[in-house]
Amino acid sequence: MFTGLIEKTGVLKSLGGGTVAIGVERQFDDLTRGDSIAVNGVCLTLERFDDNTLSFHTLDETLSRSGLAVLGVGAKVNLERAMSANGRFGGHFVTGHVDAASPVAEWRDVGADRELRVALPESGRPLVFEKGSVAVDGVSLTIVDVGEDFFSVHLIPETLSSTALRYRHVGDLVNLEFDVLAKCVKHQLAHINSSGEGATLDALRNAGWEDA
């Protein structure tokens, strides 16, 4: 489990042959082989590391679902280690399981902030709503506006300076992970509707929901 609060950025050194290598200026403390690290929001298992490189195995499924495969050598990436049990929890629940890779549609200045518009895939429309949460390249962000084919988020100067999002240009693919709680609700409602019971309180209880 991750929070969407990026710890540092790295640089893609190589990608191919089932392996991705990320360069870092200064290594994380207390790394262990097998650690889970989100790379641009994609949860990967650490296989090897030295003073300035992290190496991971990548599945074909991982590459087909995310935008990692189209990143060029030298591209900046966001890095976050899995949340520790005794850590402070900011951001929102991020699993590291990317739902879609979608292109940047527009950047705009909004006061001291920057507005990022991202093309909204059809599968994400039921999961995106104003003031909801979304992870963009692993960064936890609050949705500001939703259109027919886009959603927008605002990035404060701190987010821009501490993440790799500032390097994304119009047309670049970014990894999207929609809110896991919204996905759970969608799944439960789909099950209820397919059963023909309708969305009643009894049907919700039968599907596993508990009264508050």
C-alpha positions in Angstrom: 0.0 0.0 0.0 1.2 3.5 -0.9 0.0 7.0 -0.1 0.8 8.9 -3.3 3.2 11.2 -1.5 6.4 11.0 -3.6 9.7 10.5 -1.7 12.1 11.3 -4.5 12.5 11.2 -8.3 14.8 9.0 -10.3 16.0 8.6 -13.9 15.2 5.7 -16.2 18.5 4.1 -17.0 17.3 1.1 -19.0 14.1 -0.9 -19.8 14.1 -4.2 -21.6 14.5 -7.9 -21.3 12.1 -8.0 -18.4 14.1 -5.5 -16.3 13.9 -1.9 -15.5 16.7 0.0 -13.9 16.2 3.4 -12.2 19.1 5.7 -11.2 18.9 7.8 -8.0 21.3 10.4 -6.8 21.1 9.2 -3.2 19.8 5.7 -2.2 16.9 5.1 0.1 17.8 4.2 3.7 17.2 0.6 4.9 16.5 -1.0 1.5 15.9 -4.7 1.4 15.7 -7.0 -1.6 12.0 -7.7 -2.2 10.8 -4.3 -1.1 7.8 -2.8 -2.9 8.5 0.5 -4.6 6.1 2.4 -6.8 7.7 3.7 -10.0 5.5 6.3 -11.6 2.7 4.7 -9.6 3.5 1.1 -10.7 4.2 -1.2 -7.7 7.4 -3.1 -8.5 9.5 -5.6 -6.5 13.1 -4.6 -5.8 15.4 -7.3 -7.1 18.9 -5.6 -6.9 20.3 -2.3 -5.8 23.6 -0.5 -5.3 24.5 3.0 -4.3 22.8 4.7 -7.2 20.6 2.1 -9.0 17.4 0.2 -8.3 16.6 -2.8 -10.5 13.2 -4.5 -10.9 11.7 -7.3 -12.9 8.8 -6.1 -15.2 5.9 -8.3 -16.4 4.4 -7.9 -19.9 1.1 -7.2 -18.1 2.7 -4.4 -16.2 4.1 -2.8 -19.4 0.8 -3.2 -21.3 -1.2 -1.6 -18.5 1.1 1.4 -17.8 3.1 4.0 -19.6 6.5 2.7 -18.5 7.1 1.0 -21.8 7.0 4.3 -23.7 9.4 6.2 -21.4 12.8 6.9 -23.0 16.1 6.5 -21.3 16.8 9.6 -19.2 13.1 10.2 -18.3 12.3 11.3 -14.8 10.2 9.0 -12.7 8.4 9.3 -9.3 9.5 6.9 -6.5 7.7 5.9 -3.3 8.4 3.0 -1.0 5.5 1.1 0.4 4.0 2.7 3.5 5.3 1.4 6.9 2.8 0.3 9.5 4.0 3.0 11.9 4.2 5.8 9.4 2.0 8.9 9.1 -0.7 8.5 6.4 -1.1 11.4 4.0 -2.5 11.4 0.5 -4.9 8.6 -0.1 -5.0 4.8 -0.4 -2.9 3.9 -3.5 -2.3 0.3 -4.4 0.3 0.6 -7.2 -2.0 -1.2 -9.6 -2.4 1.1 -12.6 -5.8 1.2 -14.3 -4.8 3.0 -17.5 -2.2 5.1 -19.2 -3.7 8.3 -20.6 -2.2 11.4 -22.4 -1.7 14.8 -20.9 -4.3 17.1 -22.6 -3.3 20.5 -21.3 -1.3 22.6 -18.8 -2.7 25.9 -17.6 -1.6 28.5 -15.1 -4.2 29.1 -12.3 -2.9 31.7 -10.0 0.2 30.4 -8.3 -0.7 26.8 -9.2 -0.6 24.8 -12.4 -3.7 23.0 -13.7 -3.1 19.6 -15.4 -5.8 18.2 -17.6 -5.6 14.5 -18.5 -7.7 12.7 -21.1 -10.3 10.6 -19.3 -10.6 7.0 -20.5 -14.1 5.5 -20.8 -13.4 3.0 -18.0 -12.6 5.8 -15.6 -15.7 7.9 -16.0 -17.8 6.3 -13.2 -14.8 6.6 -10.9 -13.9 10.3 -11.3 -15.7 13.0 -9.6 -15.1 16.5 -8.2 -13.1 16.4 -4.9 -12.4 12.7 -5.4 -8.9 11.3 -5.4 -6.7 10.0 -8.2 -3.1 9.0 -8.5 -1.3 10.5 -11.6 2.1 8.8 -12.2 1.8 7.8 -8.5 1.1 11.3 -7.2 -2.0 11.6 -4.9 -4.1 14.5 -6.3 -7.6 15.9 -5.8 -9.8 16.1 -8.8 -11.0 19.7 -9.5 -13.1 19.4 -12.6 -14.5 16.6 -14.8 -15.5 17.1 -18.4 -16.8 14.7 -21.1 -13.4 13.5 -22.0 -11.0 14.9 -19.4 -10.4 15.6 -15.7 -8.3 18.3 -14.1 -6.1 18.6 -11.0 -4.2 21.5 -9.6 -0.6 21.2 -8.6 0.9 23.5 -5.9 4.5 24.6 -6.3 5.7 22.0 -3.8 4.2 19.2 -5.8 5.7 20.5 -9.0 9.2 20.9 -7.6 9.3 17.5 -5.8 7.8 15.2 -8.5 8.4 14.3 -12.1 5.0 15.6 -13.3 6.7 18.9 -14.3 8.5 17.0 -17.0 5.3 15.7 -18.7 4.3 17.4 -21.8 1.0 17.5 -23.8 0.6 14.1 -25.4 2.8 12.3 -22.9 1.2 9.3 -21.3 0.7 9.3 -17.5 -0.3 6.4 -15.3 -3.7 6.6 -13.7 -4.9 4.8 -10.7 -8.5 5.6 -9.7 -9.7 5.6 -6.1 -9.8 2.0 -4.8 -12.8 2.8 -2.7 -14.7 4.0 -5.7 -13.7 0.9 -7.6 -15.0 -1.3 -4.7 -18.4 0.5 -4.8 -18.6 0.1 -8.6 -17.8 -3.6 -8.3 -20.4 -4.2 -5.6 -23.1 -2.3 -7.5 -22.4 -4.2 -10.7 -22.8 -7.4 -8.8 -26.1 -6.3 -7.3 -27.4 -5.1 -10.7 -26.4 -8.3 -12.4 -28.2 -10.4 -9.7 -31.4 -8.5 -10.4 -31.9 -7.6 -6.8 -31.6 -3.8 -7.3 -29.6 -1.5 -5.0 -31.6 -1.9 -1.8 -30.2 -1.9 1.7 -30.8 -5.7 2.0 -29.0 -6.2 -1.3 -26.0 -4.2 -0.1 -25.8 -6.2 3.1 -26.0 -9.4 1.2 -23.1 -8.2 -0.9 -20.9 -7.7 2.2 -21.6 -4.1 3.2 -22.1 -3.5 7.0 -24.2 -0.8 8.5 -22.2 2.0 10.2 
